[in-house]
Amino acid sequence: MNRSNLILPSIVISQFCCTSLWFAGNAVMSNFMVNFNLEASDLGHLTSAVQFGFILGTLVFAILSIADRFSPSKVFLTCALLGSLFNIGLIWEGNSLTSILSLRFITGFFLAGIYPVGMKIAADHYEKGLGKSLGFLVGALVVGTAFPHLVKDITGDFPWKSVLVLTSILGAFGGLLMFIMVPDGPYRKPGNKLEILASFTVFRNHKFRSVAFGYFGHMWELYAFWAFVPMILETYSIKHPETAFNIPLLSFLIIGIGGLACVLGAYLSQTLGTKQIAFITLLLSCGCCLFSPLMFLIESESFFISFLLLWGMVVIADSPMFSTLVAQNASAEIRGAALTIVNCIGFSITIISIQLLNVLQAKMNPIYIYIILALGPILGLIALNKKRNST
């Protein structure tokens, strides 16, 4: 087989393996609560610590144009190894809330050299068909993000530390696979100069600004939904005591099915257009937010799970579309910085929505709090609709 045919599968597998580090802490949150005396409210802090680290990392990577000035595969490898190292540090028995949050923060920092850099690598290899390539890539991110929940379910009879050990091994493997199998792409144009403001000046382009603001609206909803999927299932179980959910397995399925949606959306975009698919899926996920209180009143478990599966699909299907549009509307010399700074701002927004839900769940009936997530998609739809031309 021609080695070039292995490049996309290698990028996808590497992305899957490395992004399993993202929610590894969330998958063992119940064990943290028992072993380190944490509280339920620390779920939001645990997720936000990773996001804060990712935000700082993407800001540093964007300002220094790391992925444009150095070999992206080497950057990916370095960050995968370091992220895996700090992830496995969670198994230390002397951990406290402070050390756990610190380890999660540092892991998030190095994820900045994995997720956006992986997209940069794909863009360097696939100028044509980028939307389809990023569909597979973001799909891998989704399944990787959900994977720790599945590991938690599978290893139920094993020590909880096995989840963290396995995800760290996968992260290291993913970095090595990227380094060995994926050379610098033919469409890469190295940025030899350090241009501090390059990642910000790209916002002068009104087309770039439109899709970036659409992405920001999408991010307001995405990670807050993912972080609170176990809480949504638990809330339904409390209101319907006759239910007996396998929360880790269902959390994996609800988040993981988004990977399939990313691939389907990527293929549909080849016919309907990238921006059209982004608009449609953002509209559908907005509808899920608005109708979310009704799902807790549904007596049928299968209908409730079906609604969450649908939400899990449409909440992420627009992500590779936005990444494609961002990459297409930035010049090749600063594409890595552009993708990274958009990620930086987008993930900064997730902190606000996650913490807002964290506060609201303690102050009001939790069945109503997810309506607030519709605010992001509404603003994103407005931004996209300003220049809704086919792409």
N, C-alpha and C positions, 0 to 999 in steps of 0.2 A: 504494500500500500504506500502511495505517495505520502511523505511525511506532512506535506501541507494540508492533507485531508484530516490530519490528527490535531491540527491547531485549535479549531473551535471546540471539539470535545475536551481537549486538554484544559482550555480556558474555563469551560463550564464546570468540569470536575474540580479544578483547583478552587474556583469561586465557591462551589458547594462546600468543599472541605473546610475552607478557611472561615466562611461566614457562620459555620456551626459554633464558632466561638461567641457569637453575638448574644444569644439568649441562653447560653450554658448555665449562667447563674440563676436565671428565672426558673429553669427546669428543676432545680434543686432548692428552690426557695423554702419549701416546707421543711426540708432538712436543715437549712440554715436557721430557721426559726427555732427548731428543737435544740440544735447543737451550739448555737451562738446567741441564744436568747433574743432573737429578732422579733419584731412585731409585723402584723399584716400590712401596716401602712408603709413598711420598708420596701414593699414590692415596687412602688413608684420610684423610690430613691435608687433602688438597685438598677432599674432600667435607665433612669436618668443619668446615673454615673457613667454608663457606657456611652450614652449620647453626648454627655459633656466632653468625655475623652475624645470621641470621634470629631466633635466640633472643633476642639482645639487642634487636633491632628490635621484636619482638613484645612484649617486656617493657615497653619504653619506650612503644610505641603503646597497650598495654593500660592501664598506670598513668596515662597522660595522657588516656586515652579519645579518642584522635585521631579515629578513624573515627566516633565518636558526636557529637563536638563540632564537627567541620568537614565540609564536603561530601565524601562518600566518593569521588566521581569526580575531584575536584581532588586529593585525597590520592593516588589511584591514578596520575593523570597525573604528579605530581611525582616519585613513587617510581619510575615506569617510566623517566622521562628520566634520573634520577640513576643508577639501576641499570644502564641501558644505557651510560652514560658510563664507569662504572668497569669494566664488563665489557670494553669495547673497549680499555681500558688494558692488557690482557693481551698485546696485540700489540707492546708496546714491547720492543725488542731488548735493552735494558739490565736487564730483569727478573731477579730472583733468586728463590729459594724464598720468602724473606721478603716481597718485594713481591708475588709472585703470591698468597700466602696472604692478604696484607692486602687486595688487590683483590677476592679472592673473599669475604672477610669483609664488606667494605663492600657488595658486591653483595647478599649475603645479608641485610644489614641492611635494604636498601630493598625486598627481596622481601617483607618484613613488611607493606609498604603495598600489596602486590599480591594475594597469595593470600587471606589472611583478609579483606581489604577487599573483594575481589571477591565473596566469599561474603556479606558484609554487604550489598553492593549488591543481590545477588540476593534476599536475604531481605527487603529493603526494597520490592522490586517484586512478589514472589510469596509472599503469605501462604499461599494455597492452592496445592497442587502444588509446595511447596518442595522435596520430595525429588526430584522429576523434574528440576526446574531445577538443583539442585546436582549431580545425576547428570551432566548435560551439562557443568556447570562444572568438576567434578573430572575428568571425562573429558578436557576440554581441557587441564587441568593435566598429566595423565598424558602425553598426546601431546606437549605442549610440552616436558615434561621429557625425553622420549625423542628429540625432534626433532634435537638436536645430533648424535646418533649417526648419523642418516640423512644429515644435511648432510655429516658427515665422510665417509660412504661415497660420496655423490654427487659431492663436490668432491675426490675422491681425486687427481685430476691437477692440482688447483689448490693454491696455497699454503695451509698450515694456518690462516693468519690469516683466511682467508675465512670460516671457521666462526664466528669471533668477530665479524667485521664484520657478517655476515648476522644473527646472533642479536641484536646490538645494534640494528640497523635495525628488526627485528621488534619488539623491546621498545619502542622509541620510537613506532612505529606503533600498537601496542596501547594505549599510554597515551593517545595522541591520539584514537583511535577511541572509547575509553571516555568521554573528556571531551566529545567532540562529540555522540555518539549517545545517551548514557545520563544523563538528569537524575536528581536526587534522587528516590527512590521514594516512592509515596503512603503506605507503611506506615512510613516513617522517622519516628522521634520523637527529635529532637535532644536530646542531653544538654548543657545549657547550663552546668552546674556541673562543676568539676573535683573528682571524688571519687576520691582516690588508691586507696582500698581496695575500690571497687565491683567490680572484676574478680575479687577474691578472695572476697568475701562470697557470691557466687553458688554457691559450693561447699557452702553450708549446705543447699541444696535437695538432698534425697537422690536424686531422680530425675536431676537434673543430674549429681550426683556419680557415679552408676552408669554413665551413658553416657560421661562423661568418662574414667573409669578403663578402660572398654572401649576407648575411642579410644587411650589411652596404651599398652595392650597391643598394639594394631594397629600403632602407630608404632614399637615396639621392633623389629618385623620389617621394615616396609615399606622404609625408606630404606637399611637395611643390604643387603637383597636387591637393590634397584635399583643401589646402588653397586658390588656385587660380581658383577653379571651378566656383565660381560666376563671377570672372573676365573674364574667358574664355567665358561664356555665354554673358556677357555684351559686350565683344569685337565683338563677332559674331553679336549681335543685332545692334551695331554701323555700321558694314559693310553691314548689310542687314536690313535697317530701317523698312522693311515691317514685320519683325518678332515681335512677342509680347510674349516673354517668361515670365513665372512665375518663376523667378530666385530662390526664396527660395525653392519651391516645386521641381524644377528640380535638384537643388543642393542636396537636400535630396535623390532623386532617384539615381543620378549618384554616390554619395558616398555610399549610403545605399545598393545598389545592390551588392556591394562588400561582404556584409555579406552572401548573398546566394552563391557567388563564393567561399568563404572560406569553407562552408559546402560541396559544390560539390567537391572541390579540396580534402578535407579530405577523402571523400568516394573513389574518384579515386585513391588516394595514397595507399589505401589498396590493389589495384590491380596492379598499375603501379610503386609504390614505392614513398617514400616521397621526395627524392632528385630529382627524375625525374620530378615530378609535379612542384617542386620549379624551376627547370631549364626551363621547358616549359613555365610556366606563366611569368617568368622573361624575357624570350625571346620575348614573345608576347607584354609585356608592353614596352619593348625597341622599338619594331616596332611602337607602338602607338606614342611614343615620336618623332621618326624620321619622321613619316608621319603627325605630328600635323599641320604643316603649310597648308597642303592641305585641312584640314577639314574646315578652315575658308573660303575657296574658293567654297565650296559646296553650291549650291543654295537650295538644298532640306533640309528643317528643320528636317524632320524625319530621313534622313540619317546622318545629323550632330549629332543629339541626340543619334542615335543608336551607332555611333562611340564613343561618350563620355560614353555611358553605357558599351560598351565593354571595354573601357579603365578603367572605374571604377571597373570592375570585375577583370581584369588581374593584375591591379596595387597592389592588396591586397591579391589575392588568394595564393600567395607564403608565406605570412607572418606566418600563422600557421605551414607551413612546416618547415620554418627556426627555429621557436621556438621549434618545436618538435626535430629537429636535434640538436639544442643547448642543450636541456634538456637531450637528449640521450647520448651526448658525454661529459657530466660533471658528476662527482661522486655525489651520493645522498647527501653527507654531505655539499657540496657547490653549489648545484643545484640552490638554490635561489639567491646566490651571482653571479653565472655565468649568469643566465638569466638577472639579474639586470644590471650587468656591460656591457653586450652586448647591452641592451636597452640604457644605458647611452651613449655609443659611437655612436650608431645608431642615437639617437635623437640629438646628437651634430652635426652630419652630416646634419640633416634636417635644422638646423639654417643657414648653409652656402648656401644650395640650395634655401631656401625661400628668404633670403636676396639678393642673386644673382638675382633671378627673380624680386625682388622688384626694384633693381637698373636698370636692363635691360629694364623693361617695360617703364621707363621714358626716356631711351636713344635710343631706336630703335623700329621698328615696332613690336608691341606685338605678331603678329602672328608667329614670328620666335623664340621667347624666349624659348619655351618649348622643342626645340631640345636639349638644354643643359642638360635636365633631362635624356637623353639617356646615358650620361657618366657613371652614377651609375650602371645601369643594365649591361652595357658592361663589366665594371670591375668586377661586381658580377658574371657574366657568366664565365669569365676567371678563377676566384677563384674556382667556383664550378666544372669547367671542369677538374681541376687538379686531383681531386679524385672523379670521378663521378660513384661511385659504388652504387648499390641499397641499400636502407636502409629500 
